[in-house]
Amino acid sequence: MKSMTAFAEIVRPLEAGQLRLTLRSVNHKALDLSLRLPPALFPLEAGLRAQVREAAQRGKLDLVVEVQDEPSLEPRMNRALLRAVAKGWQEDAEWLNLPSLTAEAFFRLPGAFQSPASDLGERLQAPVHEALKALLEAWNAGRAREAERLRPFFEDGLARLRSLRERLQAEAETQAAELPGLYRQRIEQILEDARLAGQLPAERLLAEAGVLAERQDVREELTRLAAHLDDFAERLAKGRLEGKAVDVWCQEVLRELNTTGSKCKRIEMTRAVMEAKGVLDQIREQSANLE
């Protein structure tokens, strides 16, 4: 069980300077990796992305790779461009009435600085991949710790759903005992209003009332609900809760609650169904942050 929200940082010394990697993640329905690294390390991008995909299934991830205090990364001024601009400026300054060329004006030009020619990508390939491996391990450990903080919430939600299901079961037993008599009275009243009283045998009245009562029996739905709750408890105990799986589980539980709510005739059952739906919504909301 892992959360989608986590942060990890790794700093590794180099022969000259140091390597710093940070990884931040939030919830997302798919894997969306944003990777920032120095241009000298661009050849490593495909390998770094593949390494992250092996450790993450989904989420919005921001990975930053920095090489700090590395002499070979110091930018170089484009002297050829400077000479060409200075010469052209001097030649045309008088007739165009141009002011003197300033450093600020030159540095605003595209290409004023050249990227350093460096074999840094080749030299740091192994250290970067090793540091990323350690970073992903720390990140996954942080996600596991964050998910464990949600465990008490899920345990409390499960306990509340079990309690509400017991209330519904007790009300369902009472309803199942009451409905045949209520439906029989209703049928007799309809026959009397239609001036057909006494034209149906008592056995037929009882059979019709029983059929109507059976249609409103919710005990089968409550049995399936109990099975769903047991499944959730088992997954929680084993630490196997996953965001998408819990979302499907919530849909199944909601289906049973909706069916129960449509059949219940007692106000206490209606209240219990509404409360259970509220608890289920809270579980669904929190589980969206699980991988």
Buried (B, 14 or more C-beta within 10 A) or exposed (E): BBBBBBBBEBEBEBEEBEBBBBBBBBBEEEBEBEBEBBEBBEEBEEEBEEBBEEBBEBBBBBBBBBBEEBEBBEEEEBEEBBEEBEEEBEEEEEEEEEEEBEEEBBEEEEEBBEEBEBEBBEBBBEBBEEBBBEBBEBBBEBBBEBBEEBBEEBEEBBEBBBBBBEBBBEBBEEBBEEBBEBBBEEBBEEBEEEEEEEEBEEEEBBBBBBEBBEEBBBEEBBEBBBEBBEBBBEBBEEEEBBBBBBBEBBEBBBBBBEBBBEBBBBEBBBBBBEBBBEBBEBBBEBBBBBB
